[in-house]
Amino acid sequence: MGEQRWRMPAETDEHARTWMAWPSAGYTLGDTDVDAEEARATWAAVANTVADFEPVAMVVTPEDREIAASHLRDDIEVHEAPLDDAWMRDIGPSFVLSEEGRLGAVDWTFNGWGGQEWASWGHDARIGKLVGTLAGARVVDSPMVNEGGGIHVDGLGTVLLTETVQRDPGRNPGMARIEIEAELARTVGASEFIWLPRGLTRDYDEFGTRGHVDIVATIASPGTLLLHWQEDPSHPDYAVCRELAEVLQDSRDARGQRFQIVPVPAPVTLTDDEGPVDYSYINHLVVNGGVIACTFGDPQDDRALGVLADAYPGRRVVGVDARPIFARGGGIHCITQQEPAIP
């Protein structure tokens, strides 16, 4: 028998549940009690909102079980395990389905976003296998360093990725494009690879991922691509977005078709205490019957959520203030991971 063939479904396909991890340590929890409560309240707000649409499972360190329970809805599953951090999109598995409809869980090699100096990952490196096992999936081991936020798929074979993530010397030194593409073909069923040259500017700062695609672009439906669009020339991402648009205009999906590119306006807020922000409405989570969207207390919130509503017809778009998550290095998509329903 040959090796099992896997396919990563689109995020818009039906979910069995969404997986998350509870903030329990490090920079995500913060240095003060106020910081810690802000993190817990924000992660809980996302979990409780997702639970309005589909089941949620939360991985919690044993010592935080009670405090997590005090913030979470009673119907949220809680599983205990040691954690370094709380970015489930990156430390958890990427779920896939076999041709026969069996659930698989790709356990990427995780090394703290390319061995960042501030990161620890001894516990987090084991979360992919743990979550896959808890979900009843067949665990698909991958030697490639990757994170779930580093790829987006359309379920038909197209994958979006960035040169500065998968080909980062801190992640996969010396690994050629063709080798990365072969591994993505084996694990998530990719057949068309759209390589973006980079991610957003802030994502290359100290707590960034060095270019995750899930804050830049996503495929809302076959052939329709949502692109972060900075409209203010004074922000460094103004040039970045236009560079990415040029690449995407010349790209084709796995069906050989060009994309309809829908610009999603960036917030008008340009900076915070650390410099130019990477606030992005692209970093949303599609759930059963809905979309959980980042908001920023920004005049652009309503306009951007309207664009998402048009891109996902028939789904209810709900905003959650994501500023505390972005202050820690990510967004709503970064702290969640969907498990597809088995057809």
N, C-alpha and C positions, 0 to 999 in steps of 0.2 A: 504493500500500500504506500502511496505517496504521502507527503506531508499534508496536514490539514490546511485547507484554504480558508482564510479569514477575510471578513469585510467589516470595516467600521461604519456603522450606520450614521446617517446625518443626525445632527442634534434635534432636528425637527421631527424625527420619528418618535413613536410612542416610547415612553420611559417606564421601567419598572420602579425606579426610585432615583433620588439624587443622594450622593454621598458627600459628606463634609467632614472636617476635622476641627476640633475645638481649640481655640488659642490658649496655650497653657504656659508658654515660656518665651524667652528671648525678646527680640525687638518687636515682634508682633504683639506681645502682651504689653510691652512698654516698661518704663522705669518706675512709674508711680501707681498708686491705687486708682487714681483718676484715669490714667492711661489704660489700665487693665479693665476697668469697668466699661470704658468706651469700646475697647476691642470686643469684649464679651457681648455687650448690648448690640453691636453692629452685626457680628456673626449670627447672633440669635435672631435679629430682625430678618436677615436673609433666610435662615432656616425656617423660621415660622411663616414667612411669606411663601416660600416654595411649598411648604406643607399644605397650603390652601389648594394646591393644584395636584400634588402627587406625594407619595411617601418619601420621607427623608430619613437617612441613617447617618448618625454622627459618631465618629471615633473620638473618644475622650480618654485622657490619661486617668488612671484609677483615682488619683488624689483630687481630680477636678469633677468627679461624677456628680457630687451633690450640688456644686455651684452651677454646673451646666444644667442640671435638672431644674434649678430655680429660674433659669432664663428661657428654657425650651418648652414647647408644647408637649403635653403628655403623650401624644401619639407619635413622637419622634423616637425612632429606635436609637438606643445608645449601646455602643460596643467599646470595651476598654482595651487600650493598647498604649505603650509609651510613644510619645511624639517629641520631635524637635520643634516643629512648626505647624502651621495650620492651612497650608495652601494645597488643598486636596486635588485640584486640577493637575498639579505638578508631581506630587508625591504618590498619588493614587494611580491605579491602572487606567489604561484606555480600553474600554470595553468593546468587544467585537463579536460578530456572529459567524458561525460556520455556514456552509451551503445547506447543511441539514437543519440549521436553526439552533445549534448548540451555542451557549454563551461562553465566550472566551474573555480573558483579561490580560492585556499586554502589560507585562511588568518591565518597564524601561529601567535601565540602569540610572540611578539618581545620585548625583554627586554635588548637591548644593549649588545648582545653576552654574556649573563650570568651576567648582571649587572656590567659591567666593570666600574671602578671608573671614567674614563675619558669620558664615553659615556653619551649622553642624547638621549632620544628616545620618548619624548611626542608626537612629530609630526610624527616621522617615524613609530610609532606603528599603525598609522591610514592609512598608505600608501597602505598596502595590500588590504584593503577593497575599498579604493578610486580607485586604479588601476583596480581592478576587476570590479567595477561598470562602470568605463569609458570604459572598454573593452566589456561591455554588458554581462558579465558573471554572473552566479549565485554564490554568495559568500558563501564559505564553511568555517564556523568558526571552528577553532581548539583551544582547551585550552592548547595544548602542545607548549612549547617554542621550536622553531626551526627556522632555516634560510634556504633559498634555496641553499646556498653554502654548507650546511651540508648533502645534499643527492645528489646522482646521480642515475638515473634509466635507464633501457634498453627498457621501454615501454611494456615489456612482464611480468612484475611482480617482477623483480629483483631490489633491492635497495642496494646501497652502503652507509654506514654510519660509524660513529666512536664513540667509547665508551666515548670519552672525550667531545663530543658535546651534543648529545641527553641525555646522562646520567650525564652530568655536574651538580653538586649540585647547581650551580648558575642558571641553567636553569630549570631542572625538578627534584628537590630534592625528593628522595624516590621513584621515578617512576621506576618500574621494566622493564626489557627488554620486557617482554610479553605485558605490557601495551603500551610501545612505539610501538611495532610491530603491536598491534591491531589498534592503531591510524593511523599508516601509511597504514595499509590495508584499513581502512575506507576512508582515504583522497586521497591517490594516487594509490590505488589498488595494493599495494605491497603484494607479497606472499612468496618471498624468501629474507631473510635479511642477508647481508654479513657485519658483524661487524668487522671493523678494530680497532686495539687496540689504535691507536693514529694517529696524523698527523705529519707534518714536524716541525722540531725543532723551527724555528723562529716564528711559529704560536702560540707559547706559551709565547712569549714576551709581553710587555705592550700593544701593539696595535694589537695583534693577536686574532684569533677567538677560540683558544683552540682546533684546530684540524679539520678544514673543509676538507671534502673529495675532494672538487673540485680543490684542488691544488695538490692532491696526485694521484688520479686514476679516470678514466672515462671509460665508455663502448662505444667504437666507433661504434660497431655493435653487434648484438646478438652473444655472445660467444667470442668476441675480446675485451680485456681489456688493456688499455694503463696505464702504471705505471711509475711514476716519478722515475728516476734512477740516483742516485748520484754515480759517478765513482771514486771519489777521497776519499781515506780512511781517510784523515785528516778532512773531513767535518762530523759533527755529523749525517747528514742524510744518510751517507753511511750505517750505521747500521740500521737506521730506515727503509730504502727501502728494505733491505734484510729481516727484520722482517715481513714487510707487504707482501713481495713476498711469504714467507712461509705460511702465512694465506691464501692468494689468491690461491696458488697452490692446496690447499685442499678444496677449495670452489666450489660450483656448482650454476648455475643460476636457474631461475624459471622453465626451461625446464629439469633440472636435468643434465645438461652438464657442463663439466669442461671448464674453460676459456683458450683461447690462450692468454698468457700474453706477451705484446709487451713493452719492456723497452723504455722509451723516455728519452734520455740523458739529465741530468741537464747541465746548462751552466758551463763553466770552471771557471767563476767568483765565488769565494767562500765567499768573505766577502764584507761588506760595512762599513760605519762609525759606525754602530750599532752592528756589529758582523757577524756571519754566515748568509748568505742570504737564502731566500726560493724561489729564482727565479725558475719558473717552467713553462715549455711549456704545461703542462697538463691544465692550466687555460685558455683555449681557448674557443671561442664561435663558435658553428656550426650554419651556416645560410643557407638560400636557395641558393644552388649552390656553397657554399664557406665555408671557415673556417677563422675566424679572430684570428690570433695567436699572442701570446706575443713574442716580441724580446727584446734583452738586449744589443745590440751592442757587441755581444759576438761571438768568433770563432765557437761556437757550433750552432749558429742560423740556418745556412743553413742545417746542418745535421738534426737537430730536426724538422725543417719544412718539410724536405723530408720524415721523418717518418710519420708526420701527413698527408702528401699528399698520401702516400701509404695506410694509415689507412682509409682515406676518398676518395676513388677513384671517379673521376668525379667531384670533388669539387676543386675550385681554392683557394689555401691557400695564404692569405695576412697577412703580419706581420705588427704590430704596436709596436713602442717602448713603453714597459710597465714599464720601470724603475720608472717613476714618480708615477705610481699607486702602485707598490710594496713598494715604500718608504713610502706610506701612509697606507699600510696594506693589499693590495689585488692585483688582476689582472683583466684582461679583462672580464673573466667570472663573477667575483664578481660585476662588475658595470653594468651588462646587465641581462635581463630576457626575455626569449622567450615566446611569446603567440602562441600556435599552431593554424594552420588553421583548420577550421571545415570541415570535409570530405564532 
